[in-house]
Amino acid sequence: MRAAADLSETRASGPKATDPVVIRGRNRSILKALVASGITINVFLAIALVYLFSRGAPYFNLRNVEVTGNHKLSVTEVIEAAEIESGVNLLTVELNSIVMRLKRHPWLRSAAVYRRFPDQLVIEVEERTPRGVMAADKLYYLDENAEIFTRLFPGDSIDYPLFTGLKPNEITGNALAVQDTLRNALGLVDKLDKFSAELSVNELSEIRLSLDEGITLLTRSGQFIVLGKGNFESKLTRYGQLKKLLADKGEWRHARVINLDFDDRAIVRSSAEPLHQG
């Protein structure tokens, strides 16, 4: 009971809600809150008005587009792929839409777009790098990821390894198997460039591919080299040893077919007609 009495006494002795001092303090707090709210609203309205004015101000109209990272495509071709409206207000440009349009171009692997105020857009692109030419119903470029990405047109360079053997229905119907085969073939090309002293990419007329049997090389001299699906370094080493052995016997120029698709041996099929020279 004493505790309750003490609390009631404390409450009774505290300031009352009707006390003029309390009322003035409360009014000052309300006034400060209203002033702060008014300032916030005014700032927001000012920013909104500036933004709306800027969207229509010619000062922010697009006057220049800078393109970087392009090699195959010209600046004009990149801008055309971006479908950027001339003179558009920079604040109204949808950057993500431009990026999506750029990525639809077969030569562009990735793209980024930035505003540079007051009147410029910057486009950064990464192009695909051709690593080979695939002959199916038409000629197509392969990129560094072994992806078929675009047709060749008149004037396009064909100075790349030529891949043959895959049919159009295999390419569309067995995408994963085709991708693995092409990666395998590009890996072989890298090994020829780095590890083989007896056989270079420049000596090949084509690289024949089969989803079932793997890779067969056809040289410009008319020789067929069957490599299968893997273990290429070992097989290329065996090829060099076999070439030296047959050359010492005077039989190399007649070695028409060399089948290296075995773990520990090679099969040579000779022909009466010698291989082409040069």
C-alpha positions as a printed Julia matrix, in Angstrom:
278×3 Matrix{Float64}:
  0.0     0.0      0.0
  2.84    2.35     0.77
  4.36    1.8     -2.66
  1.06    2.63    -4.33
  0.7     5.74    -2.25
  4.16    6.91    -3.15
  3.39    6.44    -6.91
  0.17    8.38    -6.63
  1.95   11.12    -4.8
  4.62   11.28    -7.49
  2.01   11.46   -10.21
  0.19   14.13    -8.35
  3.28   16.19    -7.91
  4.29   15.96   -11.68
  3.33   18.56   -14.35
 -0.24   18.42   -15.52
 -1.33   18.23   -19.18
 -3.16   21.5    -18.68
 -0.08   23.25   -17.38
  0.72   26.29   -19.6
  4.4    25.33   -19.72
  3.56   21.83   -20.97
  1.18   23.22   -23.58
  3.78   25.68   -24.9
  6.42   22.88   -25.14
  4.02   20.64   -27.0
  3.07   23.4    -29.43
  6.73   24.16   -30.16
  7.36   20.46   -30.98
  4.38   20.37   -33.33
  5.51   23.59   -35.02
  9.05   22.25   -35.56
  7.66   19.06   -37.08
  5.45   21.02   -39.46
  8.33   23.26   -40.54
 10.6    20.25   -41.15
  7.86   18.51   -43.14
  7.3    21.65   -45.19
 10.98   21.93   -46.0
 11.14   18.24   -47.01
  8.11   18.57   -49.28
  9.49   21.73   -50.86
 12.85   20.07   -51.55
 11.1    17.05   -53.07
  8.93   19.26   -55.25
 11.95   21.26   -56.34
 13.85   18.09   -57.34
 10.8    16.79   -59.2
 10.39   20.07   -61.07
 14.08   20.16   -62.01
 13.87   16.57   -63.28
 10.74   17.24   -65.32
 12.29   20.38   -66.77
 15.52   18.55   -67.59
 13.66   15.84   -69.51
 12.51   18.48   -71.93
 15.63   20.65   -71.94
 17.7    20.54   -75.15
 20.85   20.82   -73.01
 20.54   17.07   -72.32
 19.81   16.0    -75.9
 22.1    13.23   -77.15
 24.8    14.59   -79.45
 27.59   12.03   -79.28
 27.95    8.24   -78.9
 31.34    6.79   -77.98
 31.95    3.11   -78.83
 34.83    1.06   -77.41
 35.85   -2.6    -77.74
 34.73   -3.03   -81.35
 37.09   -4.57   -83.93
 35.01   -6.44   -86.48
 32.06   -4.05   -86.29
 32.34   -0.38   -87.15
 31.1     2.35   -84.8
 28.17    2.91   -87.16
 27.23   -0.78   -87.07
 27.27   -0.82   -83.26
 25.09    2.3    -83.06
 22.68    0.83   -85.61
 22.46   -2.37   -83.56
 21.73   -0.26   -80.45
 18.82    1.46   -82.25
 19.46    4.78   -80.52
 17.2     7.62   -81.54
 19.12   10.69   -82.69
 18.73   13.73   -80.45
 16.87   11.85   -77.72
 16.97   13.34   -74.22
 19.68   11.54   -72.24
 17.46   11.29   -69.15
 14.82    9.32   -71.07
 17.2     6.73   -72.54
 16.54    3.19   -71.25
 20.03    1.74   -70.88
 18.92   -1.84   -70.27
 16.89   -1.86   -73.48
 19.94   -0.75   -75.46
 22.06   -3.51   -73.88
 19.46   -6.15   -74.79
 19.37   -4.96   -78.4
 23.16   -5.03   -78.65
 23.33   -8.58   -77.28
 21.04   -9.74   -80.08
 23.78   -8.97   -82.61
 25.6   -12.24   -83.44
 29.08  -10.67   -83.2
 28.55   -9.19   -79.73
 29.13  -11.39   -76.69
 28.4    -8.65   -74.11
 27.68   -4.93   -73.88
 27.42   -2.12   -71.33
 25.98    1.38   -71.79
 26.58    4.49   -69.65
 25.39    8.09   -69.64
 28.01   10.82   -69.7
 26.28   14.11   -69.02
 25.27   16.38   -70.48
 24.94   14.88   -74.0
 26.9    11.64   -74.51
 26.37    7.87   -74.35
 29.26    5.44   -73.92
 28.88    1.92   -75.34
 31.38   -0.76   -74.34
 31.18   -4.03   -76.29
 32.98   -7.36   -76.27
 33.03   -9.07   -79.66
 33.25  -12.78   -80.33
 36.59  -14.04   -81.68
 36.38  -16.44   -84.63
 38.41  -19.6    -84.12
 37.22  -21.68   -87.03
 34.81  -22.08   -89.93
 32.12  -24.76   -89.81
 30.89  -26.13   -93.16
 27.37  -27.52   -92.86
 24.7   -26.47   -95.37
 26.45  -23.08   -95.33
 29.65  -21.68   -93.82
 29.52  -20.49   -90.2
 32.01  -18.99   -87.75
 32.93  -20.77   -84.52
 33.92  -18.58   -81.59
 36.44  -19.21   -78.8
 33.79  -21.11   -76.82
 33.14  -23.46   -79.76
 29.76  -21.83   -80.42
 28.43  -21.45   -83.96
 27.42  -17.8    -83.97
 26.97  -16.41   -87.48
 27.09  -17.18   -91.19
 29.94  -16.07   -93.41
 29.09  -13.54   -96.08
 31.01  -12.4    -99.16
 34.19  -10.64   -98.08
 34.42  -12.39   -94.69
 37.78  -13.99   -93.9
 38.09  -17.76   -94.33
 41.63  -17.89   -92.99
 40.68  -20.22   -90.13
 40.71  -24.0    -89.62
 37.88  -25.59   -91.6
 35.6   -28.05   -89.74
 33.48  -30.45   -91.78
 31.48  -33.64   -91.32
 28.57  -32.55   -89.14
 25.15  -32.43   -90.8
 22.65  -29.61   -90.18
 20.18  -31.98   -88.48
 22.94  -33.18   -86.13
 23.82  -29.61   -85.2
 20.22  -28.7    -84.35
 19.22  -32.04   -82.84
 22.32  -32.89   -80.77
 23.42  -29.52   -79.46
 25.3   -30.78   -76.39
 27.15  -33.53   -78.26
 28.04  -31.12   -81.06
 29.31  -28.58   -78.52
 31.54  -31.21   -76.89
 32.88  -32.34   -80.27
 33.66  -28.78   -81.33
 35.4   -28.0    -78.02
 37.44  -31.14   -78.47
 38.39  -30.08   -81.98
 39.42  -26.57   -80.93
 41.48  -28.1    -78.13
 43.24  -30.24   -80.73
 43.98  -27.14   -82.82
 45.61  -25.55   -79.75
 47.71  -28.67   -79.19
 48.86  -28.67   -82.82
 49.98  -25.06   -82.44
 51.81  -25.69   -79.15
 53.06  -29.25   -79.04
 53.38  -30.75   -82.51
 56.61  -30.2    -84.44
 55.6   -32.7    -87.14
 52.14  -31.39   -88.0
 50.84  -27.82   -88.03
 47.39  -26.33   -88.53
 48.59  -24.73   -91.76
 49.19  -28.2    -93.23
 45.51  -29.15   -92.8
 42.9   -28.73   -95.49
 40.06  -29.7    -93.16
 39.2   -31.22   -89.8
 36.47  -33.81   -90.19
 34.15  -34.38   -87.25
 31.93  -37.3    -86.34
 29.78  -37.56   -83.23
 30.47  -41.3    -83.15
 34.06  -41.6    -84.36
 35.64  -38.29   -83.31
 38.19  -36.36   -85.34
 40.01  -37.11   -88.59
 42.53  -34.7    -90.08
 42.93  -34.28   -93.82
 46.24  -32.7    -94.83
 46.88  -30.61   -97.9
 49.07  -33.45   -99.18
 46.04  -35.8    -99.18
 46.82  -37.79   -96.04
 44.09  -38.88   -93.59
 45.03  -38.96   -89.89
 42.44  -40.66   -87.66
 42.65  -39.39   -84.06
 39.33  -40.34   -82.51
 37.97  -38.56   -79.45
 40.85  -37.89   -77.08
 44.36  -38.45   -75.77
 45.61  -36.22   -78.57
 49.04  -35.37   -77.18
 50.02  -39.03   -77.02
 48.66  -39.67   -80.51
 50.48  -36.68   -81.99
 53.72  -37.89   -80.39
 53.14  -41.3    -81.96
 52.45  -39.6    -85.29
 55.86  -37.89   -85.18
 57.62  -41.14   -84.36
 55.8   -42.97   -87.15
 56.6   -40.24   -89.66
 60.32  -40.5    -88.9
 60.23  -44.31   -89.12
 58.43  -44.38   -92.48
 60.55  -41.55   -93.87
 63.72  -43.5    -93.04
 62.29  -46.45   -94.99
 61.24  -44.27   -97.91
 57.58  -45.15   -97.36
 56.21  -41.87   -95.93
 55.06  -40.39   -99.25
 52.75  -43.4    -99.77
 51.19  -43.41   -96.3
 47.66  -42.39   -97.3
 45.76  -43.27   -94.1
 47.24  -43.27   -90.59
 44.89  -44.53   -87.9
 46.1   -43.5    -84.44
 42.86  -44.21   -82.6
 44.47  -46.92   -80.49
 46.22  -46.92   -77.13
 49.53  -48.43   -78.19
 49.82  -48.74   -81.96
 49.0   -47.25   -85.33
 47.63  -48.7    -88.55
 49.01  -47.38   -91.85
 47.3   -47.85   -95.18
 49.55  -47.06   -98.13
 48.65  -46.21  -101.71
 50.54  -46.6   -104.95
 50.05  -42.93  -105.72
 52.31  -40.74  -103.58
 51.06  -37.85  -101.45
 51.0   -34.39  -102.96
 54.09  -32.28  -102.52
 54.18  -28.84  -100.87
